[in-house]
Amino acid sequence: MAATILIVEDEEQIARFLELELMHEGYTTCKADNGRSGLETAQSGECDLVLLDVMLPELNGLEVLRRLRRTSNLPVIMLTARDAVMDKVSGLDAGADDYITKPFAIEELLARIRRALKKSSMADGAGTDGRSADDVKEAAVLANGDGRVKLDKKQHIVTVDCNNVELTQREFAMLQTLLENMDIVLSRETLLDKVCGYDYVGETNIVDVYVRYLRSKIDDAFGIKLIQTVRGVGYVIRSH
């Protein structure tokens, strides 16, 4: 059965172009020209993926995404003319599965749609929260050398000297990756793959933004030096 894709785009010419291209590829489509109706359609359970513009009337795309993520893991690809790194980080932190800037090649968008749908299908097969049984059972606690920083994968909790640290999903993934590879210098490309997914196509300087966030919430807040920069290579957490 063909996947149904919701196009939330207020520019009629772009929306029509996407509709025709997607129908040509065999997808079923539906459209919304403002954020509020787009959110309602996305929440209806009648679509398999959302192409979501950022600049929308009534509710902007980021707000639509934030509200949708309260109840749904429906794949969302952000479409926007804004290409600043911080805009991309905002979209990813709000729960976007991918992010593509206008103008884009339709072939690239179609490839990203296929990947997002495949990833969603694989997650559904792993369980309601997208994790395997082994992941659910494992309550691993990882710590740096002096034991001050601890990360619990199962409960999704990070503490410093027993003080909880609030992290976004991708900040958590970044810290987890660095802790699991302690004393190994990880390149920005490797960290980008772990944090945003192997099929994410974007600038590696997004990694620098997340490291800066982690340093602000952990290093600066608690007066420690956790994440070290290896110039020209990447980042590492040392065990001593």
ZASE-140283 format. One record per residue (C-alpha): residue in three letters; x, y, z; residue number from 0. Coordinates in steps of 0.25 Angstrom, whole numbers, always signed. Each point is the difference from the previous one (the first is absolute). Example, Ala and Ser with C-alpha at 12.3 -4.5 7.8 and 13.67 -1.06 7.14 Angstrom:
<pts>
<pt aa="ALA" east="+49" north="-18" up="+31" i="0"/>
<pt aa="SER" east="+6" north="+14" up="-2" i="1"/>
</pts>
This chain:
<pts>
<pt aa="MET" east="+0" north="+0" up="+0" i="0"/>
<pt aa="ALA" east="+6" north="+14" up="-4" i="1"/>
<pt aa="ALA" east="+4" north="+9" up="+11" i="2"/>
<pt aa="THR" east="-8" north="+12" up="+2" i="3"/>
<pt aa="ILE" east="+8" north="+13" up="+1" i="4"/>
<pt aa="LEU" east="-6" north="+13" up="+6" i="5"/>
<pt aa="ILE" east="+6" north="+13" up="-6" i="6"/>
<pt aa="VAL" east="-1" north="+12" up="+9" i="7"/>
<pt aa="GLU" east="+4" north="+12" up="-8" i="8"/>
<pt aa="ASP" east="-7" north="+13" up="-2" i="9"/>
<pt aa="GLU" east="+6" north="+3" up="-14" i="10"/>
<pt aa="GLU" east="-10" north="-6" up="-9" i="11"/>
<pt aa="GLN" east="+10" north="-1" up="-12" i="12"/>
<pt aa="ILE" east="+10" north="-8" up="+9" i="13"/>
<pt aa="ALA" east="-11" north="-9" up="+6" i="14"/>
<pt aa="ARG" east="-6" north="-3" up="-14" i="15"/>
<pt aa="PHE" east="+14" north="-4" up="-5" i="16"/>
<pt aa="LEU" east="+3" north="-9" up="+12" i="17"/>
<pt aa="GLU" east="-14" north="-6" up="-2" i="18"/>
<pt aa="LEU" east="+2" north="-3" up="-15" i="19"/>
<pt aa="GLU" east="+14" north="-6" up="+3" i="20"/>
<pt aa="LEU" east="-4" north="-9" up="+11" i="21"/>
<pt aa="MET" east="-12" north="-5" up="-7" i="22"/>
<pt aa="HIS" east="+9" north="-3" up="-12" i="23"/>
<pt aa="GLU" east="+8" north="-9" up="+10" i="24"/>
<pt aa="GLY" east="-12" north="-7" up="+4" i="25"/>
<pt aa="TYR" east="-3" north="+7" up="+13" i="26"/>
<pt aa="THR" east="-13" north="+4" up="+5" i="27"/>
<pt aa="THR" east="+0" north="+15" up="+4" i="28"/>
<pt aa="CYS" east="-8" north="+10" up="+9" i="29"/>
<pt aa="LYS" east="+2" north="+15" up="+2" i="30"/>
<pt aa="ALA" east="-1" north="+11" up="+10" i="31"/>
<pt aa="ASP" east="+3" north="+14" up="-2" i="32"/>
<pt aa="ASN" east="+1" north="+5" up="+14" i="33"/>
<pt aa="GLY" east="+7" north="-6" up="+13" i="34"/>
<pt aa="ARG" east="-13" north="-2" up="+8" i="35"/>
<pt aa="SER" east="-7" north="-9" up="-11" i="36"/>
<pt aa="GLY" east="+13" north="-7" up="-3" i="37"/>
<pt aa="LEU" east="+1" north="-4" up="+15" i="38"/>
<pt aa="GLU" east="-14" north="-5" up="+0" i="39"/>
<pt aa="THR" east="+2" north="-8" up="-12" i="40"/>
<pt aa="ALA" east="+13" north="-6" up="+5" i="41"/>
<pt aa="GLN" east="-6" north="-4" up="+13" i="42"/>
<pt aa="SER" east="-12" north="-7" up="-7" i="43"/>
<pt aa="GLY" east="+9" north="-12" up="-2" i="44"/>
<pt aa="GLU" east="-3" north="+0" up="-15" i="45"/>
<pt aa="CYS" east="+14" north="+3" up="-6" i="46"/>
<pt aa="ASP" east="+13" north="-7" up="+1" i="47"/>
<pt aa="LEU" east="+10" north="+12" up="-1" i="48"/>
<pt aa="VAL" east="-1" north="+15" up="+0" i="49"/>
<pt aa="LEU" east="+7" north="+10" up="-8" i="50"/>
<pt aa="LEU" east="+0" north="+12" up="+8" i="51"/>
<pt aa="ASP" east="+3" north="+15" up="-3" i="52"/>
<pt aa="VAL" east="+5" north="+9" up="+11" i="53"/>
<pt aa="MET" east="-6" north="+13" up="-4" i="54"/>
<pt aa="LEU" east="-15" north="-3" up="+1" i="55"/>
<pt aa="PRO" east="-12" north="+9" up="+4" i="56"/>
<pt aa="GLU" east="-7" north="-3" up="+13" i="57"/>
<pt aa="LEU" east="+10" north="-9" up="+5" i="58"/>
<pt aa="ASN" east="+14" north="+0" up="-4" i="59"/>
<pt aa="GLY" east="+7" north="-14" up="-4" i="60"/>
<pt aa="LEU" east="+8" north="-1" up="+12" i="61"/>
<pt aa="GLU" east="-12" north="+2" up="+9" i="62"/>
<pt aa="VAL" east="-8" north="-10" up="-8" i="63"/>
<pt aa="LEU" east="+12" north="-10" up="+2" i="64"/>
<pt aa="ARG" east="+1" north="+2" up="+15" i="65"/>
<pt aa="ARG" east="-15" north="-2" up="+2" i="66"/>
<pt aa="LEU" east="+0" north="-12" up="-9" i="67"/>
<pt aa="ARG" east="+12" north="-7" up="+7" i="68"/>
<pt aa="ARG" east="-8" north="+0" up="+13" i="69"/>
<pt aa="THR" east="-9" north="-11" up="-5" i="70"/>
<pt aa="SER" east="+7" north="-5" up="-13" i="71"/>
<pt aa="ASN" east="+13" north="-6" up="-6" i="72"/>
<pt aa="LEU" east="-5" north="+3" up="-14" i="73"/>
<pt aa="PRO" east="+11" north="+2" up="-9" i="74"/>
<pt aa="VAL" east="+2" north="+15" up="-3" i="75"/>
<pt aa="ILE" east="+9" north="+7" up="-11" i="76"/>
<pt aa="MET" east="+2" north="+15" up="+2" i="77"/>
<pt aa="LEU" east="-1" north="+8" up="-13" i="78"/>
<pt aa="THR" east="+5" north="+14" up="+1" i="79"/>
<pt aa="ALA" east="+8" north="+11" up="-7" i="80"/>
<pt aa="ARG" east="+7" north="+3" up="+13" i="81"/>
<pt aa="ASP" east="+14" north="-7" up="+0" i="82"/>
<pt aa="ALA" east="+7" north="+6" up="+12" i="83"/>
<pt aa="VAL" east="+6" north="-11" up="+9" i="84"/>
<pt aa="MET" east="-8" north="+5" up="+12" i="85"/>
<pt aa="ASP" east="-13" north="-2" up="-7" i="86"/>
<pt aa="LYS" east="+3" north="-14" up="-4" i="87"/>
<pt aa="VAL" east="+4" north="-3" up="+15" i="88"/>
<pt aa="SER" east="-13" north="+6" up="+4" i="89"/>
<pt aa="GLY" east="-8" north="-9" up="-10" i="90"/>
<pt aa="LEU" east="+8" north="-13" up="+4" i="91"/>
<pt aa="ASP" east="-1" north="+3" up="+15" i="92"/>
<pt aa="ALA" east="-15" north="+2" up="-2" i="93"/>
<pt aa="GLY" east="-1" north="-14" up="-5" i="94"/>
<pt aa="ALA" east="+2" north="+1" up="-15" i="95"/>
<pt aa="ASP" east="+5" north="-13" up="-7" i="96"/>
<pt aa="ASP" east="+7" north="+8" up="-11" i="97"/>
<pt aa="TYR" east="+2" north="+14" up="-5" i="98"/>
<pt aa="ILE" east="+1" north="+5" up="-15" i="99"/>
<pt aa="THR" east="+1" north="+14" up="-4" i="100"/>
<pt aa="LYS" east="-6" north="+7" up="-12" i="101"/>
<pt aa="PRO" east="+3" north="-1" up="-12" i="102"/>
<pt aa="PHE" east="+2" north="-15" up="+0" i="103"/>
<pt aa="ALA" east="+1" north="-11" up="-10" i="104"/>
<pt aa="ILE" east="-12" north="-8" up="+0" i="105"/>
<pt aa="GLU" east="+9" north="-13" up="-2" i="106"/>
<pt aa="GLU" east="+6" north="+4" up="+14" i="107"/>
<pt aa="LEU" east="-13" north="+2" up="+7" i="108"/>
<pt aa="LEU" east="-6" north="-13" up="-6" i="109"/>
<pt aa="ALA" east="+13" north="-7" up="+6" i="110"/>
<pt aa="ARG" east="-2" north="+6" up="+13" i="111"/>
<pt aa="ILE" east="-15" north="-4" up="+0" i="112"/>
<pt aa="ARG" east="+4" north="-14" up="-3" i="113"/>
<pt aa="ARG" east="+10" north="-1" up="+11" i="114"/>
<pt aa="ALA" east="-9" north="+6" up="+10" i="115"/>
<pt aa="LEU" east="-12" north="-9" up="-3" i="116"/>
<pt aa="LYS" east="+10" north="-12" up="+1" i="117"/>
<pt aa="LYS" east="+5" north="+5" up="+13" i="118"/>
<pt aa="SER" east="-14" north="+1" up="+5" i="119"/>
<pt aa="SER" east="-4" north="-14" up="-4" i="120"/>
<pt aa="MET" east="+13" north="-6" up="+7" i="121"/>
<pt aa="ALA" east="-4" north="+8" up="+13" i="122"/>
<pt aa="ASP" east="-14" north="-6" up="-1" i="123"/>
<pt aa="GLY" east="+6" north="-14" up="-1" i="124"/>
<pt aa="ALA" east="+9" north="+2" up="+12" i="125"/>
<pt aa="GLY" east="-12" north="+4" up="+10" i="126"/>
<pt aa="THR" east="-8" north="+12" up="+3" i="127"/>
<pt aa="ASP" east="+11" north="+9" up="+4" i="128"/>
<pt aa="GLY" east="+10" north="-5" up="-11" i="129"/>
<pt aa="ARG" east="+9" north="-7" up="+9" i="130"/>
<pt aa="SER" east="+4" north="-15" up="+0" i="131"/>
<pt aa="ALA" east="-3" north="-9" up="+12" i="132"/>
<pt aa="ASP" east="+15" north="+0" up="+4" i="133"/>
<pt aa="ASP" east="+0" north="+16" up="+0" i="134"/>
<pt aa="VAL" east="-12" north="+0" up="+9" i="135"/>
<pt aa="LYS" east="+5" north="-10" up="+10" i="136"/>
<pt aa="GLU" east="+14" north="+7" up="+1" i="137"/>
<pt aa="ALA" east="+1" north="+11" up="+10" i="138"/>
<pt aa="ALA" east="+15" north="+3" up="-2" i="139"/>
<pt aa="VAL" east="+7" north="+11" up="+8" i="140"/>
<pt aa="LEU" east="+12" north="+6" up="-6" i="141"/>
<pt aa="ALA" east="+9" north="+10" up="+7" i="142"/>
<pt aa="ASN" east="+13" north="+7" up="-2" i="143"/>
<pt aa="GLY" east="+12" north="-3" up="+8" i="144"/>
<pt aa="ASP" east="-3" north="+7" up="+13" i="145"/>
<pt aa="GLY" east="-15" north="-5" up="-1" i="146"/>
<pt aa="ARG" east="-6" north="+14" up="+1" i="147"/>
<pt aa="VAL" east="-7" north="-1" up="-13" i="148"/>
<pt aa="LYS" east="-10" north="-11" up="-2" i="149"/>
<pt aa="LEU" east="-9" north="-4" up="-11" i="150"/>
<pt aa="ASP" east="-12" north="-10" up="+1" i="151"/>
<pt aa="LYS" east="-4" north="-5" up="-14" i="152"/>
<pt aa="LYS" east="-13" north="-6" up="+4" i="153"/>
<pt aa="GLN" east="-5" north="+11" up="+9" i="154"/>
<pt aa="HIS" east="+6" north="+11" up="-9" i="155"/>
<pt aa="ILE" east="+6" north="+7" up="+11" i="156"/>
<pt aa="VAL" east="+13" north="+7" up="+2" i="157"/>
<pt aa="THR" east="+5" north="+5" up="+13" i="158"/>
<pt aa="VAL" east="+12" north="+7" up="+5" i="159"/>
<pt aa="ASP" east="+3" north="-2" up="+15" i="160"/>
<pt aa="CYS" east="-14" north="-5" up="+1" i="161"/>
<pt aa="ASN" east="-6" north="+12" up="-6" i="162"/>
<pt aa="ASN" east="-9" north="-2" up="-12" i="163"/>
<pt aa="VAL" east="+4" north="+7" up="-13" i="164"/>
<pt aa="GLU" east="-11" north="+2" up="-10" i="165"/>
<pt aa="LEU" east="+5" north="-3" up="-14" i="166"/>
<pt aa="THR" east="-8" north="-1" up="-14" i="167"/>
<pt aa="GLN" east="+0" north="-13" up="-7" i="168"/>
<pt aa="ARG" east="+11" north="+3" up="-9" i="169"/>
<pt aa="GLU" east="+9" north="+6" up="+11" i="170"/>
<pt aa="PHE" east="-2" north="-13" up="+8" i="171"/>
<pt aa="ALA" east="+4" north="-8" up="-12" i="172"/>
<pt aa="MET" east="+12" north="+8" up="-2" i="173"/>
<pt aa="LEU" east="+4" north="-2" up="+15" i="174"/>
<pt aa="GLN" east="-3" north="-15" up="-1" i="175"/>
<pt aa="THR" east="+9" north="-2" up="-12" i="176"/>
<pt aa="LEU" east="+11" north="+7" up="+6" i="177"/>
<pt aa="LEU" east="-1" north="-7" up="+13" i="178"/>
<pt aa="GLU" east="-1" north="-14" up="-7" i="179"/>
<pt aa="ASN" east="+13" north="+3" up="-8" i="180"/>
<pt aa="MET" east="+8" north="+6" up="+12" i="181"/>
<pt aa="ASP" east="+14" north="+3" up="-4" i="182"/>
<pt aa="ILE" east="-3" north="-1" up="-15" i="183"/>
<pt aa="VAL" east="+0" north="+12" up="-8" i="184"/>
<pt aa="LEU" east="-12" north="+1" up="-8" i="185"/>
<pt aa="SER" east="-1" north="+8" up="-13" i="186"/>
<pt aa="ARG" east="-11" north="+10" up="-3" i="187"/>
<pt aa="GLU" east="-5" north="-9" up="-11" i="188"/>
<pt aa="THR" east="-1" north="-12" up="+10" i="189"/>
<pt aa="LEU" east="-7" north="+8" up="+10" i="190"/>
<pt aa="LEU" east="-10" north="+5" up="-10" i="191"/>
<pt aa="ASP" east="-3" north="-14" up="-4" i="192"/>
<pt aa="LYS" east="-3" north="-4" up="+14" i="193"/>
<pt aa="VAL" east="-8" north="+12" up="+4" i="194"/>
<pt aa="CYS" east="-8" north="+3" up="-13" i="195"/>
<pt aa="GLY" east="+0" north="-13" up="-7" i="196"/>
<pt aa="TYR" east="+9" north="-6" up="-10" i="197"/>
<pt aa="ASP" east="-9" north="+5" up="-11" i="198"/>
<pt aa="TYR" east="+0" north="+14" up="+4" i="199"/>
<pt aa="VAL" east="+6" north="+10" up="-10" i="200"/>
<pt aa="GLY" east="+5" north="+12" up="+6" i="201"/>
<pt aa="GLU" east="+11" north="+9" up="+5" i="202"/>
<pt aa="THR" east="+9" north="-6" up="+11" i="203"/>
<pt aa="ASN" east="+1" north="+13" up="+7" i="204"/>
<pt aa="ILE" east="-14" north="-4" up="+6" i="205"/>
<pt aa="VAL" east="+9" north="-9" up="+9" i="206"/>
<pt aa="ASP" east="+8" north="+12" up="+5" i="207"/>
<pt aa="VAL" east="-14" north="+7" up="+4" i="208"/>
<pt aa="TYR" east="-4" north="-13" up="+8" i="209"/>
<pt aa="VAL" east="+14" north="+0" up="+7" i="210"/>
<pt aa="ARG" east="-2" north="+14" up="+4" i="211"/>
<pt aa="TYR" east="-13" north="-3" up="+6" i="212"/>
<pt aa="LEU" east="+5" north="-11" up="+8" i="213"/>
<pt aa="ARG" east="+12" north="+8" up="+5" i="214"/>
<pt aa="SER" east="-10" north="+11" up="+4" i="215"/>
<pt aa="LYS" east="-9" north="-10" up="+8" i="216"/>
<pt aa="ILE" east="+11" north="-9" up="+6" i="217"/>
<pt aa="ASP" east="+15" north="+6" up="-1" i="218"/>
<pt aa="ASP" east="-4" north="+15" up="+3" i="219"/>
<pt aa="ALA" east="-12" north="-3" up="+10" i="220"/>
<pt aa="PHE" east="+9" north="-10" up="+8" i="221"/>
<pt aa="GLY" east="+14" north="+6" up="-2" i="222"/>
<pt aa="ILE" east="+5" north="-13" up="-6" i="223"/>
<pt aa="LYS" east="+7" north="-3" up="-13" i="224"/>
<pt aa="LEU" east="-7" north="-12" up="-6" i="225"/>
<pt aa="ILE" east="+0" north="+1" up="-15" i="226"/>
<pt aa="GLN" east="+14" north="+3" up="-7" i="227"/>
<pt aa="THR" east="+3" north="+6" up="-13" i="228"/>
<pt aa="VAL" east="+11" north="-7" up="-9" i="229"/>
<pt aa="ARG" east="+3" north="+10" up="-10" i="230"/>
<pt aa="GLY" east="-2" north="-4" up="-14" i="231"/>
<pt aa="VAL" east="-6" north="-13" up="+4" i="232"/>
<pt aa="GLY" east="-12" north="+0" up="+9" i="233"/>
<pt aa="TYR" east="-4" north="-2" up="+14" i="234"/>
<pt aa="VAL" east="+3" north="-9" up="+12" i="235"/>
<pt aa="ILE" east="-4" north="-3" up="+14" i="236"/>
<pt aa="ARG" east="+13" north="-5" up="+8" i="237"/>
<pt aa="SER" east="-1" north="-10" up="+11" i="238"/>
<pt aa="HIS" east="+11" north="+8" up="+8" i="239"/>
</pts>
